Amino acid sequence: MIDCYAYTSRALPDLDPVALSKIIVHSRGFNETYALTGVLLYDGASFYQYIEGPAEALADARQRIEASRHHSSIQVLLDGTPRQPGAFSTWSLGYLMLDEPAHALHAFVMPADHAQLVGAFNVLAEKADVM
């Protein structure tokens, strides 16, 4: 069974680029190993992430995300089974730096409409610098 999880959170003010790079590298390795895919957006102050994959692996990833000391104030946007899996199937973890805060994602509340939320992530990803 494929599940999905999306959230926004506040990055801690002392998060430096080296720590952020380590998060991305470790997450990509974990995701590749366990067939998880998704995208992580960062605007310098907040994280926005959509991730999906096998339920057990996603539960483990979610525990890691929620236990991370690099962010706080997690707001869950989506948690469950995606209507159409494979939203970001080509990325183990696409990382995108946003030029401005993703106000469009802050408008969603739990439970969000899957298609609309994925659409908002896609719009932002198209405008961002891919890394």
C-alpha positions in Angstrom: 0.0 0.0 0.0 1.2 3.5 -0.9 0.8 6.3 1.6 1.6 10.0 1.5 2.5 12.7 4.0 2.8 16.4 3.6 3.6 19.1 6.1 5.0 22.6 6.6 7.4 23.5 9.5 9.5 26.3 10.7 13.3 25.9 10.2 15.3 26.7 13.3 17.0 30.1 12.9 20.5 28.6 13.3 20.1 26.1 10.4 23.2 26.4 8.3 23.8 25.3 4.7 26.0 22.5 5.7 23.4 21.0 8.0 20.7 21.4 5.3 23.0 19.6 2.8 23.4 16.7 5.2 19.6 16.5 5.7 19.1 16.3 1.9 21.9 13.7 1.3 20.8 11.4 4.2 17.1 11.7 3.2 17.8 10.9 -0.4 19.8 7.8 0.6 17.0 6.7 2.9 14.3 7.4 0.4 16.1 5.5 -2.4 16.6 2.5 -0.2 13.0 2.3 0.8 11.3 3.5 -2.5 10.1 6.8 -1.1 9.7 9.8 -3.4 8.8 13.4 -3.0 9.9 17.0 -2.9 11.3 19.3 -0.2 10.8 23.0 -0.6 12.7 25.6 1.6 12.3 29.3 1.6 15.0 30.2 4.1 12.5 30.1 7.0 10.1 27.3 6.4 10.1 23.7 5.0 7.3 22.3 2.9 7.5 18.6 2.1 5.4 16.1 0.2 6.6 12.4 0.4 5.0 9.1 -0.6 5.8 5.4 -0.7 5.2 2.1 1.0 3.3 2.6 4.2 5.9 1.1 6.6 8.8 3.0 5.1 6.8 6.2 5.1 5.9 5.7 8.8 9.6 5.4 9.6 10.4 8.5 7.5 7.7 10.4 9.2 9.1 9.5 12.6 12.5 10.8 11.5 11.0 14.0 10.1 9.0 14.7 13.3 12.0 14.0 15.5 14.4 16.2 13.6 16.0 18.9 15.7 16.3 21.2 12.6 12.7 22.4 12.6 9.6 23.0 14.7 5.9 23.8 14.5 5.0 21.0 12.1 1.6 21.5 10.5 0.4 18.3 8.8 -1.3 19.0 5.5 -1.9 15.5 4.3 -1.6 12.1 5.8 -3.1 9.0 4.2 -3.5 7.3 0.8 -2.9 9.4 -2.3 -5.6 9.4 -4.9 -3.0 9.2 -7.6 0.3 7.8 -6.4 3.5 9.0 -8.2 3.2 12.7 -7.8 7.0 13.2 -7.7 8.1 9.7 -8.8 11.3 10.8 -10.5 12.7 12.3 -7.3 13.9 10.3 -4.3 13.9 13.8 -2.7 13.7 16.8 -5.0 15.1 19.8 -3.2 13.9 23.2 -4.3 14.9 26.6 -2.9 12.1 29.1 -3.1 12.6 32.8 -3.6 9.7 33.6 -1.3 7.4 31.9 1.2 5.0 29.4 -0.1 1.8 31.1 1.0 -0.2 28.8 -1.3 0.7 25.8 0.9 -0.1 27.6 4.1 -3.7 27.9 2.9 -4.2 24.1 3.2 -5.5 22.5 6.4 -5.6 18.9 7.4 -7.1 17.0 5.7 -6.1 18.7 2.4 -7.4 17.7 -1.0 -4.6 15.5 -2.4 -4.8 16.7 -6.0 -4.9 20.4 -5.1 -2.0 20.1 -2.7 0.2 18.2 -5.2 -0.8 20.8 -7.8 0.4 23.6 -5.4 3.7 21.8 -4.8 4.1 21.4 -8.6 3.5 25.1 -9.3 6.1 26.1 -6.7 8.6 23.5 -8.0 8.3 25.0 -11.4 9.3 28.4 -10.1 12.1 27.3 -7.9 15.8 26.6 -8.4 16.3 22.9 -8.6 19.2 21.4 -6.7 
